[in-house]
Amino acid sequence: MDIVAVGTVALDKIETPFGSADSVLGGSATFISLSARHLCSDIGLSAVIGGDFPDEYRSVFVDRDINIDGLETIEDGKTFSWEGRYHYDLNDRDTLATHLNVLMDFDPELPEAYRDARILCLGNLDPKIHASVLRQVRSPEMVICDTMNYWIENTPDELRAMLGNVDCFIINDSEARQLAGEPNLVKAARIIQELGPRILIIKKGEHGALLFFENHVFSAPGFPLEEIYDPTGAGDAFMGGFAGYLASEEGRDLSALKSAVIFGSTTASFTVEKFGPERLLDLTPEEIEDRVAGFRSLSHIPDTTVQFNGF
């Protein structure tokens, strides 16, 4: 299997200054898989849901050829749910409620086909679950992992131990500073990479992302959008696009990683245009190609010759 996404499948309630949505499909595994499938066809999803999970949402995965053999159903339980409210600065949000429900006892047992995953994507979960999943896969080409401030604060030892087995770590700027104990992102990146990940991506929301690989730093811009409705899941969609590109290419060098960051940024930029993963469902190859070209244009620096007066 090319990609296995281990994470959450959720029913979210979201409020933004531009609208609201209730019981919308969400979760890290949802956005990772629905983003990656635009570039890669052999994808498996591992998560847990309750008996309240709508059949129409299950069909979202099945109809797009995402393998859900690893989607566990607890018939007498309720699906994990998150409720949040965003402000006009969409980087600023309030968590109104988190209902772990069936996620409280989630201990994934990967189907046999998942254990030969080429790329393993570990969405935001307890590092103990990540460690358990890592023991089940045989020899992945790449392990990509995300986390959040809750695990940094509450399970720091487990998180640091797990990072020793991760190839690529994706984290946002505030979490990078928190984990490293260092306000400067360049210094924080070096500290985090010393924990194990040879590839580090620091997300900066609407301001783009930074890639750190060996002695190289690459800065991808944020794409200027006129309409943003819901940033929930954009970071997970980034991981999916990043992983999907690498699964479709042989290279793992700096050039391939830069391109993967752009594809991740592209799918993330579409995600925010509607509530939940709706925009990812009807996305066309032509739209992706146009958006990638837009990123290239934003990043292009022409050859410049300057003459210094008197020097």
Buried (B, 14 or more C-beta within 10 A) or exposed (E): BBBBBBBBBBBBBBBBEEEBBEBBBBBBBBBBBBBBBBBBBBBBBBBBBBEBBEEEBBEBBEEBEBBBEBBBBBEEBBBBBBBBBBEEEBBEBEEEEBBEBBBEEBEBEBBEBBBEBBBBBBBBBBBBBBBBBBEBBEEBEBBBBBBBEEBBEEBEEBBBBBBEBBBBBBBBBBBBBBBBEBEEBEEBBBBBBEBBBEBBBBBBBBEBBBBBBEEEBBEBBBBEEEEBBBBBBBBBBBBBBBBBBBBBBEEBEBEBBBBBBBBBBBBBBBBBBBBBBBBBEEBEEEBBEEBBEBBEEBBEEEEEEEEEEEE
